[in-house]
Amino acid sequence: MAISLSVVLLLAIILVVMIRAGSIKTGPAIVAALLGFFLASSGMAPTIQNFLDSVARSINSINF
């Protein structure tokens, strides 16, 4: 759950920065947010979550 919240917060910050910088307009940003909302309630959500979890585990296992 903590990883999901962190990813949502990071993506929200990126979206706000892109809107304020003018690289994405408000309309497409709303469409992207709605797409994410509906994608999260679809049957693909567990697959996407498993992928993001495996990416997070891979990044966590990297020793610098």
PDB file of N, CA, C and O in Angstrom:
ATOM      1  N   MET A   1       0.818  -1.197   0.000  1.00  0.00           N
ATOM      2  CA  MET A   1       0.000   0.000   0.000  1.00  0.00           C
ATOM      3  C   MET A   1       0.857   1.254   0.000  1.00  0.00           C
ATOM      4  O   MET A   1       0.508   2.242  -0.647  1.00  0.00           O
ATOM      5  N   ALA A   2       1.971   1.228   0.714  1.00  0.00           N
ATOM      6  CA  ALA A   2       2.841   2.403   0.776  1.00  0.00           C
ATOM      7  C   ALA A   2       3.435   2.712  -0.585  1.00  0.00           C
ATOM      8  O   ALA A   2       3.589   3.878  -0.950  1.00  0.00           O
ATOM      9  N   ILE A   3       3.771   1.665  -1.342  1.00  0.00           N
ATOM     10  CA  ILE A   3       4.329   1.885  -2.672  1.00  0.00           C
ATOM     11  C   ILE A   3       3.276   2.496  -3.577  1.00  0.00           C
ATOM     12  O   ILE A   3       3.580   3.419  -4.332  1.00  0.00           O
ATOM     13  N   SER A   4       2.057   2.011  -3.521  1.00  0.00           N
ATOM     14  CA  SER A   4       0.986   2.550  -4.359  1.00  0.00           C
ATOM     15  C   SER A   4       0.738   4.014  -4.049  1.00  0.00           C
ATOM     16  O   SER A   4       0.574   4.828  -4.958  1.00  0.00           O
ATOM     17  N   LEU A   5       0.710   4.351  -2.771  1.00  0.00           N
ATOM     18  CA  LEU A   5       0.488   5.734  -2.378  1.00  0.00           C
ATOM     19  C   LEU A   5       1.637   6.610  -2.856  1.00  0.00           C
ATOM     20  O   LEU A   5       1.408   7.726  -3.323  1.00  0.00           O
ATOM     21  N   SER A   6       2.860   6.126  -2.747  1.00  0.00           N
ATOM     22  CA  SER A   6       4.020   6.891  -3.197  1.00  0.00           C
ATOM     23  C   SER A   6       3.976   7.122  -4.699  1.00  0.00           C
ATOM     24  O   SER A   6       4.277   8.220  -5.166  1.00  0.00           O
ATOM     25  N   VAL A   7       3.603   6.097  -5.461  1.00  0.00           N
ATOM     26  CA  VAL A   7       3.520   6.237  -6.912  1.00  0.00           C
ATOM     27  C   VAL A   7       2.422   7.221  -7.288  1.00  0.00           C
ATOM     28  O   VAL A   7       2.615   8.052  -8.175  1.00  0.00           O
ATOM     29  N   VAL A   8       1.277   7.138  -6.627  1.00  0.00           N
ATOM     30  CA  VAL A   8       0.176   8.065  -6.913  1.00  0.00           C
ATOM     31  C   VAL A   8       0.603   9.497  -6.602  1.00  0.00           C
ATOM     32  O   VAL A   8       0.337  10.409  -7.384  1.00  0.00           O
ATOM     33  N   LEU A   9       1.254   9.690  -5.478  1.00  0.00           N
ATOM     34  CA  LEU A   9       1.707  11.034  -5.107  1.00  0.00           C
ATOM     35  C   LEU A   9       2.738  11.552  -6.111  1.00  0.00           C
ATOM     36  O   LEU A   9       2.668  12.710  -6.524  1.00  0.00           O
ATOM     37  N   LEU A  10       3.685  10.714  -6.502  1.00  0.00           N
ATOM     38  CA  LEU A  10       4.703  11.114  -7.468  1.00  0.00           C
ATOM     39  C   LEU A  10       4.068  11.482  -8.808  1.00  0.00           C
ATOM     40  O   LEU A  10       4.414  12.505  -9.398  1.00  0.00           O
ATOM     41  N   LEU A  11       3.146  10.657  -9.288  1.00  0.00           N
ATOM     42  CA  LEU A  11       2.497  10.945 -10.562  1.00  0.00           C
ATOM     43  C   LEU A  11       1.641  12.204 -10.484  1.00  0.00           C
ATOM     44  O   LEU A  11       1.568  12.960 -11.453  1.00  0.00           O
ATOM     45  N   ALA A  12       0.994  12.440  -9.349  1.00  0.00           N
ATOM     46  CA  ALA A  12       0.203  13.659  -9.181  1.00  0.00           C
ATOM     47  C   ALA A  12       1.096  14.900  -9.221  1.00  0.00           C
ATOM     48  O   ALA A  12       0.737  15.908  -9.829  1.00  0.00           O
ATOM     49  N   ILE A  13       2.242  14.824  -8.583  1.00  0.00           N
ATOM     50  CA  ILE A  13       3.180  15.958  -8.595  1.00  0.00           C
ATOM     51  C   ILE A  13       3.688  16.218 -10.004  1.00  0.00           C
ATOM     52  O   ILE A  13       3.765  17.367 -10.441  1.00  0.00           O
ATOM     53  N   ILE A  14       4.036  15.143 -10.720  1.00  0.00           N
ATOM     54  CA  ILE A  14       4.506  15.296 -12.103  1.00  0.00           C
ATOM     55  C   ILE A  14       3.415  15.919 -12.969  1.00  0.00           C
ATOM     56  O   ILE A  14       3.700  16.783 -13.798  1.00  0.00           O
ATOM     57  N   LEU A  15       2.175  15.489 -12.785  1.00  0.00           N
ATOM     58  CA  LEU A  15       1.067  16.023 -13.560  1.00  0.00           C
ATOM     59  C   LEU A  15       0.860  17.510 -13.278  1.00  0.00           C
ATOM     60  O   LEU A  15       0.645  18.290 -14.206  1.00  0.00           O
ATOM     61  N   VAL A  16       0.922  17.906 -12.022  1.00  0.00           N
ATOM     62  CA  VAL A  16       0.760  19.324 -11.669  1.00  0.00           C
ATOM     63  C   VAL A  16       1.891  20.156 -12.267  1.00  0.00           C
ATOM     64  O   VAL A  16       1.646  21.245 -12.786  1.00  0.00           O
ATOM     65  N   VAL A  17       3.112  19.662 -12.203  1.00  0.00           N
ATOM     66  CA  VAL A  17       4.250  20.391 -12.781  1.00  0.00           C
ATOM     67  C   VAL A  17       4.089  20.527 -14.288  1.00  0.00           C
ATOM     68  O   VAL A  17       4.365  21.587 -14.850  1.00  0.00           O
ATOM     69  N   MET A  18       3.642  19.454 -14.948  1.00  0.00           N
ATOM     70  CA  MET A  18       3.456  19.513 -16.397  1.00  0.00           C
ATOM     71  C   MET A  18       2.343  20.490 -16.785  1.00  0.00           C
ATOM     72  O   MET A  18       2.452  21.179 -17.799  1.00  0.00           O
ATOM     73  N   ILE A  19       1.290  20.553 -15.997  1.00  0.00           N
ATOM     74  CA  ILE A  19       0.211  21.495 -16.286  1.00  0.00           C
ATOM     75  C   ILE A  19       0.709  22.920 -16.098  1.00  0.00           C
ATOM     76  O   ILE A  19       0.455  23.788 -16.934  1.00  0.00           O
ATOM     77  N   ARG A  20       1.418  23.161 -15.002  1.00  0.00           N
ATOM     78  CA  ARG A  20       1.902  24.518 -14.722  1.00  0.00           C
ATOM     79  C   ARG A  20       2.969  24.960 -15.725  1.00  0.00           C
ATOM     80  O   ARG A  20       3.064  26.146 -16.040  1.00  0.00           O
ATOM     81  N   ALA A  21       3.770  24.019 -16.228  1.00  0.00           N
ATOM     82  CA  ALA A  21       4.803  24.354 -17.202  1.00  0.00           C
ATOM     83  C   ALA A  21       4.229  24.552 -18.598  1.00  0.00           C
ATOM     84  O   ALA A  21       4.905  25.079 -19.481  1.00  0.00           O
ATOM     85  N   GLY A  22       2.998  24.138 -18.797  1.00  0.00           N
ATOM     86  CA  GLY A  22       2.361  24.310 -20.091  1.00  0.00           C
ATOM     87  C   GLY A  22       2.661  23.197 -21.071  1.00  0.00           C
ATOM     88  O   GLY A  22       2.278  23.284 -22.237  1.00  0.00           O
ATOM     89  N   SER A  23       3.348  22.134 -20.615  1.00  0.00           N
ATOM     90  CA  SER A  23       3.645  21.038 -21.525  1.00  0.00           C
ATOM     91  C   SER A  23       2.464  20.092 -21.694  1.00  0.00           C
ATOM     92  O   SER A  23       2.460  19.265 -22.606  1.00  0.00           O
ATOM     93  N   ILE A  24       1.472  20.205 -20.833  1.00  0.00           N
ATOM     94  CA  ILE A  24       0.219  19.459 -20.999  1.00  0.00           C
ATOM     95  C   ILE A  24      -0.913  20.382 -20.561  1.00  0.00           C
ATOM     96  O   ILE A  24      -0.832  21.045 -19.527  1.00  0.00           O
ATOM     97  N   LYS A  25      -1.950  20.409 -21.357  1.00  0.00           N
ATOM     98  CA  LYS A  25      -3.096  21.273 -21.057  1.00  0.00           C
ATOM     99  C   LYS A  25      -4.033  20.578 -20.077  1.00  0.00           C
ATOM    100  O   LYS A  25      -3.910  19.378 -19.834  1.00  0.00           O
ATOM    101  N   THR A  26      -4.948  21.324 -19.529  1.00  0.00           N
ATOM    102  CA  THR A  26      -5.860  20.803 -18.516  1.00  0.00           C
ATOM    103  C   THR A  26      -6.762  19.693 -19.057  1.00  0.00           C
ATOM    104  O   THR A  26      -7.000  18.703 -18.366  1.00  0.00           O
ATOM    105  N   GLY A  27      -7.258  19.844 -20.264  1.00  0.00           N
ATOM    106  CA  GLY A  27      -8.144  18.843 -20.855  1.00  0.00           C
ATOM    107  C   GLY A  27      -7.490  17.465 -20.960  1.00  0.00           C
ATOM    108  O   GLY A  27      -8.032  16.488 -20.443  1.00  0.00           O
ATOM    109  N   PRO A  28      -6.331  17.371 -21.623  1.00  0.00           N
ATOM    110  CA  PRO A  28      -5.650  16.075 -21.686  1.00  0.00           C
ATOM    111  C   PRO A  28      -5.258  15.527 -20.310  1.00  0.00           C
ATOM    112  O   PRO A  28      -5.224  14.312 -20.116  1.00  0.00           O
ATOM    113  N   ALA A  29      -4.965  16.405 -19.367  1.00  0.00           N
ATOM    114  CA  ALA A  29      -4.624  15.958 -18.012  1.00  0.00           C
ATOM    115  C   ALA A  29      -5.833  15.306 -17.346  1.00  0.00           C
ATOM    116  O   ALA A  29      -5.697  14.287 -16.669  1.00  0.00           O
ATOM    117  N   ILE A  30      -7.006  15.886 -17.537  1.00  0.00           N
ATOM    118  CA  ILE A  30      -8.226  15.304 -16.975  1.00  0.00           C
ATOM    119  C   ILE A  30      -8.504  13.951 -17.625  1.00  0.00           C
ATOM    120  O   ILE A  30      -8.884  13.000 -16.942  1.00  0.00           O
ATOM    121  N   VAL A  31      -8.315  13.861 -18.942  1.00  0.00           N
ATOM    122  CA  VAL A  31      -8.515  12.591 -19.640  1.00  0.00           C
ATOM    123  C   VAL A  31      -7.538  11.537 -19.117  1.00  0.00           C
ATOM    124  O   VAL A  31      -7.924  10.387 -18.907  1.00  0.00           O
ATOM    125  N   ALA A  32      -6.276  11.922 -18.904  1.00  0.00           N
ATOM    126  CA  ALA A  32      -5.285  10.982 -18.387  1.00  0.00           C
ATOM    127  C   ALA A  32      -5.650  10.519 -16.980  1.00  0.00           C
ATOM    128  O   ALA A  32      -5.495   9.342 -16.655  1.00  0.00           O
ATOM    129  N   ALA A  33      -6.128  11.429 -16.153  1.00  0.00           N
ATOM    130  CA  ALA A  33      -6.523  11.061 -14.792  1.00  0.00           C
ATOM    131  C   ALA A  33      -7.731  10.128 -14.809  1.00  0.00           C
ATOM    132  O   ALA A  33      -7.781   9.166 -14.042  1.00  0.00           O
ATOM    133  N   LEU A  34      -8.695  10.401 -15.670  1.00  0.00           N
ATOM    134  CA  LEU A  34      -9.864   9.530 -15.777  1.00  0.00           C
ATOM    135  C   LEU A  34      -9.473   8.152 -16.319  1.00  0.00           C
ATOM    136  O   LEU A  34     -10.002   7.136 -15.869  1.00  0.00           O
ATOM    137  N   LEU A  35      -8.556   8.118 -17.273  1.00  0.00           N
ATOM    138  CA  LEU A  35      -8.076   6.842 -17.783  1.00  0.00           C
ATOM    139  C   LEU A  35      -7.445   6.022 -16.666  1.00  0.00           C
ATOM    140  O   LEU A  35      -7.707   4.826 -16.544  1.00  0.00           O
ATOM    141  N   GLY A  36      -6.619   6.660 -15.856  1.00  0.00           N
ATOM    142  CA  GLY A  36      -6.009   5.963 -14.723  1.00  0.00           C
ATOM    143  C   GLY A  36      -7.044   5.473 -13.727  1.00  0.00           C
ATOM    144  O   GLY A  36      -6.926   4.371 -13.192  1.00  0.00           O
ATOM    145  N   PHE A  37      -8.051   6.285 -13.479  1.00  0.00           N
ATOM    146  CA  PHE A  37      -9.114   5.903 -12.547  1.00  0.00           C
ATOM    147  C   PHE A  37      -9.863   4.678 -13.041  1.00  0.00           C
ATOM    148  O   PHE A  37     -10.071   3.728 -12.286  1.00  0.00           O
ATOM    149  N   PHE A  38     -10.268   4.693 -14.306  1.00  0.00           N
ATOM    150  CA  PHE A  38     -11.024   3.572 -14.849  1.00  0.00           C
ATOM    151  C   PHE A  38     -10.142   2.339 -15.066  1.00  0.00           C
ATOM    152  O   PHE A  38     -10.617   1.210 -14.945  1.00  0.00           O
ATOM    153  N   LEU A  39      -8.870   2.547 -15.382  1.00  0.00           N
ATOM    154  CA  LEU A  39      -7.945   1.422 -15.531  1.00  0.00           C
ATOM    155  C   LEU A  39      -7.741   0.719 -14.197  1.00  0.00           C
ATOM    156  O   LEU A  39      -7.595  -0.502 -14.148  1.00  0.00           O
ATOM    157  N   ALA A  40      -7.732   1.493 -13.112  1.00  0.00           N
ATOM    158  CA  ALA A  40      -7.554   0.903 -11.784  1.00  0.00           C
ATOM    159  C   ALA A  40      -8.737   0.034 -11.381  1.00  0.00           C
ATOM    160  O   ALA A  40      -8.580  -0.879 -10.571  1.00  0.00           O
ATOM    161  N   SER A  41      -9.910   0.301 -11.927  1.00  0.00           N
ATOM    162  CA  SER A  41     -11.070  -0.510 -11.588  1.00  0.00           C
ATOM    163  C   SER A  41     -11.330  -1.617 -12.598  1.00  0.00           C
ATOM    164  O   SER A  41     -12.331  -2.328 -12.505  1.00  0.00           O
ATOM    165  N   SER A  42     -10.426  -1.762 -13.565  1.00  0.00           N
ATOM    166  CA  SER A  42     -10.617  -2.793 -14.585  1.00  0.00           C
ATOM    167  C   SER A  42      -9.955  -4.095 -14.144  1.00  0.00           C
ATOM    168  O   SER A  42      -9.360  -4.170 -13.070  1.00  0.00           O
ATOM    169  N   GLY A  43     -10.067  -5.100 -14.974  1.00  0.00           N
ATOM    170  CA  GLY A  43      -9.458  -6.392 -14.699  1.00  0.00           C
ATOM    171  C   GLY A  43      -7.949  -6.382 -14.849  1.00  0.00           C
ATOM    172  O   GLY A  43      -7.278  -7.314 -14.407  1.00  0.00           O
ATOM    173  N   MET A  44      -7.407  -5.343 -15.465  1.00  0.00           N
ATOM    174  CA  MET A  44      -5.956  -5.248 -15.648  1.00  0.00           C
ATOM    175  C   MET A  44      -5.243  -4.722 -14.408  1.00  0.00           C
ATOM    176  O   MET A  44      -4.016  -4.793 -14.333  1.00  0.00           O
ATOM    177  N   ALA A  45      -5.971  -4.205 -13.449  1.00  0.00           N
ATOM    178  CA  ALA A  45      -5.362  -3.589 -12.263  1.00  0.00           C
ATOM    179  C   ALA A  45      -4.422  -4.530 -11.511  1.00  0.00           C
ATOM    180  O   ALA A  45      -3.325  -4.100 -11.152  1.00  0.00           O
ATOM    181  N   PRO A  46      -4.788  -5.794 -11.249  1.00  0.00           N
ATOM    182  CA  PRO A  46      -3.847  -6.675 -10.536  1.00  0.00           C
ATOM    183  C   PRO A  46      -2.549  -6.923 -11.311  1.00  0.00           C
ATOM    184  O   PRO A  46      -1.477  -7.012 -10.714  1.00  0.00           O
ATOM    185  N   THR A  47      -2.646  -7.033 -12.633  1.00  0.00           N
ATOM    186  CA  THR A  47      -1.453  -7.242 -13.458  1.00  0.00           C
ATOM    187  C   THR A  47      -0.541  -6.027 -13.390  1.00  0.00           C
ATOM    188  O   THR A  47       0.675  -6.166 -13.252  1.00  0.00           O
ATOM    189  N   ILE A  48      -1.117  -4.848 -13.487  1.00  0.00           N
ATOM    190  CA  ILE A  48      -0.336  -3.616 -13.410  1.00  0.00           C
ATOM    191  C   ILE A  48       0.295  -3.484 -12.028  1.00  0.00           C
ATOM    192  O   ILE A  48       1.458  -3.098 -11.913  1.00  0.00           O
ATOM    193  N   GLN A  49      -0.457  -3.797 -10.985  1.00  0.00           N
ATOM    194  CA  GLN A  49       0.061  -3.721  -9.620  1.00  0.00           C
ATOM    195  C   GLN A  49       1.206  -4.705  -9.420  1.00  0.00           C
ATOM    196  O   GLN A  49       2.210  -4.356  -8.799  1.00  0.00           O
ATOM    197  N   ASN A  50       1.077  -5.927  -9.932  1.00  0.00           N
ATOM    198  CA  ASN A  50       2.160  -6.910  -9.830  1.00  0.00           C
ATOM    199  C   ASN A  50       3.404  -6.430 -10.551  1.00  0.00           C
ATOM    200  O   ASN A  50       4.517  -6.612 -10.058  1.00  0.00           O
ATOM    201  N   PHE A  51       3.226  -5.816 -11.719  1.00  0.00           N
ATOM    202  CA  PHE A  51       4.368  -5.277 -12.462  1.00  0.00           C
ATOM    203  C   PHE A  51       5.059  -4.172 -11.671  1.00  0.00           C
ATOM    204  O   PHE A  51       6.284  -4.166 -11.552  1.00  0.00           O
ATOM    205  N   LEU A  52       4.277  -3.233 -11.129  1.00  0.00           N
ATOM    206  CA  LEU A  52       4.871  -2.137 -10.355  1.00  0.00           C
ATOM    207  C   LEU A  52       5.556  -2.651  -9.094  1.00  0.00           C
ATOM    208  O   LEU A  52       6.597  -2.127  -8.697  1.00  0.00           O
ATOM    209  N   ASP A  53       4.976  -3.677  -8.460  1.00  0.00           N
ATOM    210  CA  ASP A  53       5.608  -4.274  -7.281  1.00  0.00           C
ATOM    211  C   ASP A  53       6.938  -4.919  -7.644  1.00  0.00           C
ATOM    212  O   ASP A  53       7.910  -4.797  -6.899  1.00  0.00           O
ATOM    213  N   SER A  54       6.990  -5.609  -8.787  1.00  0.00           N
ATOM    214  CA  SER A  54       8.245  -6.248  -9.179  1.00  0.00           C
ATOM    215  C   SER A  54       9.302  -5.219  -9.548  1.00  0.00           C
ATOM    216  O   SER A  54      10.485  -5.422  -9.273  1.00  0.00           O
ATOM    217  N   VAL A  55       8.892  -4.122 -10.164  1.00  0.00           N
ATOM    218  CA  VAL A  55       9.839  -3.044 -10.462  1.00  0.00           C
ATOM    219  C   VAL A  55      10.379  -2.434  -9.166  1.00  0.00           C
ATOM    220  O   VAL A  55      11.576  -2.168  -9.052  1.00  0.00           O
ATOM    221  N   ALA A  56       9.499  -2.218  -8.201  1.00  0.00           N
ATOM    222  CA  ALA A  56       9.915  -1.654  -6.901  1.00  0.00           C
ATOM    223  C   ALA A  56      10.875  -2.603  -6.189  1.00  0.00           C
ATOM    224  O   ALA A  56      11.861  -2.160  -5.601  1.00  0.00           O
ATOM    225  N   ARG A  57      10.592  -3.913  -6.239  1.00  0.00           N
ATOM    226  CA  ARG A  57      11.501  -4.881  -5.611  1.00  0.00           C
ATOM    227  C   ARG A  57      12.844  -4.904  -6.309  1.00  0.00           C
ATOM    228  O   ARG A  57      13.879  -5.029  -5.655  1.00  0.00           O
ATOM    229  N   SER A  58      12.846  -4.786  -7.627  1.00  0.00           N
ATOM    230  CA  SER A  58      14.099  -4.776  -8.393  1.00  0.00           C
ATOM    231  C   SER A  58      14.936  -3.556  -8.044  1.00  0.00           C
ATOM    232  O   SER A  58      16.148  -3.653  -7.850  1.00  0.00           O
ATOM    233  N   ILE A  59      14.278  -2.412  -7.967  1.00  0.00           N
ATOM    234  CA  ILE A  59      15.004  -1.176  -7.611  1.00  0.00           C
ATOM    235  C   ILE A  59      15.534  -1.279  -6.183  1.00  0.00           C
ATOM    236  O   ILE A  59      16.648  -0.842  -5.894  1.00  0.00           O
ATOM    237  N   ASN A  60      14.734  -1.856  -5.299  1.00  0.00           N
ATOM    238  CA  ASN A  60      15.136  -1.994  -3.902  1.00  0.00           C
ATOM    239  C   ASN A  60      16.323  -2.943  -3.737  1.00  0.00           C
ATOM    240  O   ASN A  60      17.112  -2.793  -2.803  1.00  0.00           O
ATOM    241  N   SER A  61      16.452  -3.914  -4.634  1.00  0.00           N
ATOM    242  CA  SER A  61      17.530  -4.901  -4.505  1.00  0.00           C
ATOM    243  C   SER A  61      18.854  -4.404  -5.071  1.00  0.00           C
ATOM    244  O   SER A  61      19.885  -5.049  -4.878  1.00  0.00           O
ATOM    245  N   ILE A  62      18.843  -3.276  -5.762  1.00  0.00           N
ATOM    246  CA  ILE A  62      20.081  -2.723  -6.320  1.00  0.00           C
ATOM    247  C   ILE A  62      20.915  -2.152  -5.174  1.00  0.00           C
ATOM    248  O   ILE A  62      20.440  -1.326  -4.394  1.00  0.00           O
ATOM    249  N   ASN A  63      22.146  -2.600  -5.088  1.00  0.00           N
ATOM    250  CA  ASN A  63      23.054  -2.105  -4.048  1.00  0.00           C
ATOM    251  C   ASN A  63      24.031  -1.118  -4.673  1.00  0.00           C
ATOM    252  O   ASN A  63      24.777  -1.468  -5.587  1.00  0.00           O
ATOM    253  N   PHE A  64      24.025   0.085  -4.189  1.00  0.00           N
ATOM    254  CA  PHE A  64      24.938   1.111  -4.719  1.00  0.00           C
ATOM    255  C   PHE A  64      26.174   1.164  -3.895  1.00  0.00           C
ATOM    256  O   PHE A  64      27.069   1.961  -4.174  1.00  0.00           O
TER     257      PHE A  64
END
